[in-house]
Structure formats: structure tokens, C-alpha cells
């Protein structure tokens, strides 16, 4: 199970394709969840849709998703980025299929009715939840059937609402943790543009879930969501999580062998 961040999609080391081919040939069952928030922002603003970002009381930053933004998010993530990843894999002889949470109910989510955020003065306020969701169900039967057919699923973080099947933006890192947990994966790998979790100028090589959660106040924006997702993956049944660089040589095999930050129960 692997989450690819947007920066990794643009700057991924070419050896990653060889990683995927090699691991796939060895019988590893690979599932990818991809990000691409910067690309969504760029295209949305070209379309005249200014993007709004909010901060939770815990300091977690995220995109505020109204209905129009949810549609643009789906268009960019599922209509462009996922297809580009699948195209790259197909060109290199790897049979891939791109999916959203809408497809066969792969990801169902509870739409958030209200959000508590910080205003410009740092005060807590409640706002309309928009079109963001918290994942409640992963259709593992679908993924198992695809994996049994030797396909590599590429999942965009767009879920189907529990009530109206509305398009919901779900955080890519959290989508990865839920899919990995539901599949009881051997590893949830979060590829990013740093070598792992860096504290006090050094890469932390190994943490327990408890230690990872305790470190959150010291972790910067962006990486904090990855650490939370990595911890959640373990709590939901994944054996281990690895946060590692996707911009180095052979990033997948390096992560599997423990290079980066490994989080365990």
C-alpha cells in the first residue's frame, strides 16, 4: 500500500517504475493512493475558482471544499493525475487501473456537516462542513478481485457520500491509511519529498504509534497529517507504516527495507 504525494508525482525518480515492475514480478500486491493538491489549486485558480484553506484547532491545515471545488478536485485528481500515473505504468508494462471512491463504492464516507476551525485571530469557530468526508467503508472485495487479476489499482482520494453518493474530498494520506488498514497490509508507505520525519534536524528512524502521536505538537504542517495517517494505519490493522522520500533512487524498495521513518505498534 503506497501513498504518492503531489510533489512526488512531478519529481519521482525514474527508478520507481523499476521498483514497481520488480516488486510486482516478485508477487507483491501493490495499491497506490495519490495526492496532487498543488495541481488542484493551480487548475482551480486558472478556472477562476479561488481556493480557501482552513486550520483546525490542532493546527492541521486543509482545503475547504464547497461543491464547485469538489467537482474541480475530482476532475483534476481522477480525470488527469490518476490517468497520467496509470499511463506511465502501462507504458512500462505494468497493468494498472485508476479508480475513485465512487467506482463500485470503493470508498464510502460520512459527509462532515460542521467543521471547527480557527479564524484569523486564532479563535475557534464553526463553519459549514462543505464537501469533505470521513471514510467509513472500504470495498476490499473490489480491491481483492483487482489484485487477484494482477492489476495495480491507482486510487484518487474522492469518496462517495453515505447518503446521496455525493463527491467528497477525503485526505489522501487518510485514504491510504484506511485502505491499508482494511486490507491488513504488510506496510503502508507514504512517499513524500523529505527523507522521513525530521525532528531536531535529524531523520527519526523508528517510532511507536504512541511516540508518533506524542511528537505531533513538534511536527510541521503537512508532515503532521502523514504521521497521523501512518499511526492510524497501524491502529486499523497494518503491520507497519513507513514515511520516506519518493525522490531518491529505488524509493519503494528502500522504504520496504526500512529506510525513512518506520512506525510500528
Residue pairs with C-beta under 8 A, 6 or more apart in sequence:
1 30
1 31
1 33
1 176
1 179
1 180
1 183
1 185
1 187
1 188
1 189
1 233
1 238
2 30
2 31
2 32
2 33
2 176
2 188
2 189
2 190
2 191
2 252
3 32
3 33
3 34
3 35
3 172
3 173
3 175
3 176
3 188
3 189
3 190
3 191
3 229
4 12
4 32
4 33
4 34
4 35
4 85
4 191
4 246
5 35
5 172
5 190
5 191
5 192
5 193
5 246
6 34
6 35
6 36
6 37
6 38
6 39
6 81
7 38
7 192
7 193
7 246
7 247
8 191
8 192
8 193
8 246
8 247
9 34
9 35
9 36
9 81
9 84
9 85
11 193
11 246
11 247
12 246
12 247
12 251
13 246
13 247
13 248
13 249
13 250
13 251
15 249
15 250
15 251
16 246
16 250
16 251
16 252
17 88
17 89
17 92
17 94
18 250
19 250
19 251
19 252
19 253
20 30
20 89
20 92
20 94
20 152
20 252
21 92
21 93
21 94
22 253
23 30
23 252
23 253
23 256
24 30
24 94
24 150
24 152
29 147
30 152
31 143
31 147
31 152
31 153
31 155
31 179
31 180
31 183
31 185
32 85
32 152
32 153
32 154
32 155
33 155
33 156
33 157
33 172
33 175
33 176
33 179
34 77
34 81
34 82
34 85
34 154
34 155
34 156
34 157
34 172
35 157
35 172
35 173
36 76
36 77
36 81
36 172
37 63
37 172
39 76
39 80
39 81
40 51
40 63
40 72
40 73
40 76
40 77
41 51
41 63
43 72
43 75
43 76
44 50
44 51
44 69
44 72
44 76
45 51
47 72
49 68
49 69
49 72
51 63
51 64
51 69
52 63
52 64
53 61
53 62
53 63
53 64
54 61
54 62
54 63
54 64
54 115
54 117
54 118
54 127
55 61
55 117
55 118
56 62
56 115
56 116
56 117
56 118
57 116
57 117
57 118
57 124
58 216
59 221
59 224
60 221
60 224
60 225
60 228
61 221
61 222
62 132
62 171
63 69
63 73
63 169
64 115
64 127
64 130
65 73
65 130
65 131
65 132
65 168
65 169
66 130
66 131
67 130
67 131
69 130
69 131
69 169
70 130
70 131
70 166
70 167
70 168
70 169
71 167
73 158
73 167
73 169
74 100
74 156
74 158
74 167
77 100
77 156
77 157
77 158
78 98
78 100
78 156
78 158
81 156
82 98
82 99
82 100
82 154
82 155
82 156
83 98
85 96
85 98
85 154
86 96
86 97
86 98
86 154
89 95
89 96
89 152
89 154
90 96
94 152
95 150
95 151
95 152
96 151
96 152
96 153
96 154
97 146
97 151
97 152
97 153
97 154
98 153
98 154
98 155
98 156
99 106
99 153
99 154
99 155
99 156
100 106
100 107
100 155
100 156
100 158
100 159
101 107
101 108
101 109
101 135
101 155
101 156
101 157
101 158
101 159
101 160
101 168
101 170
101 175
102 158
102 159
102 160
102 165
102 167
103 142
104 139
104 142
105 137
105 139
105 142
105 160
106 138
106 139
106 142
106 143
106 155
107 135
107 137
107 138
107 139
107 155
107 157
107 158
107 159
107 160
107 170
107 175
107 178
107 179
108 135
108 136
108 137
108 139
108 159
108 160
108 161
108 162
109 133
109 134
109 135
109 136
109 159
109 160
109 161
109 162
109 168
109 170
110 133
110 134
110 136
110 161
110 162
111 129
111 131
111 132
111 133
111 161
111 162
111 163
111 166
111 168
112 129
112 130
112 132
112 133
112 134
113 128
113 129
114 126
114 127
114 128
114 129
115 126
115 127
115 128
115 129
115 130
115 132
116 124
116 125
116 126
117 124
117 125
117 126
117 127
118 124
118 125
119 125
131 166
131 167
131 168
131 169
132 168
132 169
132 170
133 159
133 161
133 168
133 169
133 170
134 170
135 159
135 170
135 174
135 175
135 178
136 162
138 178
138 179
138 182
138 183
140 182
140 183
143 153
143 179
143 183
144 183
146 153
147 153
155 175
155 179
157 169
157 170
157 171
157 172
157 175
158 167
158 168
158 169
158 170
159 168
159 170
159 175
160 166
160 167
160 168
161 167
161 168
171 225
171 229
173 190
173 225
173 226
173 228
173 229
173 230
174 225
174 228
174 229
174 232
176 188
176 190
176 229
176 233
177 188
177 229
177 230
177 232
177 233
177 236
177 238
177 241
178 232
178 236
179 185
180 187
180 188
180 233
180 236
180 238
180 241
181 188
181 232
181 233
181 235
181 236
181 237
181 238
182 236
182 237
184 237
184 238
184 239
185 233
185 238
185 239
186 238
186 239
186 240
187 238
187 239
187 240
187 241
187 242
187 255
187 256
188 229
188 230
188 233
188 238
188 240
188 241
188 242
189 241
189 242
189 244
189 252
189 255
189 256
190 226
190 229
190 230
190 241
190 242
190 243
190 244
191 244
191 245
191 246
191 251
191 252
191 255
192 223
192 226
192 243
192 244
192 245
192 246
193 245
193 246
193 247
194 223
194 245
195 203
195 244
195 245
195 248
195 260
196 203
196 204
196 205
196 243
196 244
196 245
196 260
196 261
197 203
197 204
197 207
197 212
197 215
197 219
197 223
197 226
197 227
197 243
197 261
198 204
198 223
199 215
199 218
199 219
203 260
203 261
204 215
204 261
205 258
205 260
205 261
205 262
206 261
206 262
206 263
206 264
207 215
207 261
207 262
207 263
207 264
208 263
208 264
208 265
209 231
209 234
209 235
209 263
209 264
209 265
212 227
212 230
212 231
212 263
213 227
213 228
213 231
215 227
216 224
216 227
216 228
219 227
223 243
226 243
227 243
227 263
229 241
230 241
230 242
230 243
230 263
231 241
231 263
233 241
234 240
234 241
234 263
234 264
234 265
239 264
240 262
240 263
240 264
241 262
241 263
241 264
242 255
242 256
242 258
242 259
242 260
242 261
242 262
242 263
243 260
243 261
243 263
244 251
244 254
244 255
244 259
244 260
244 261
245 251
245 254
245 260
248 254
254 260
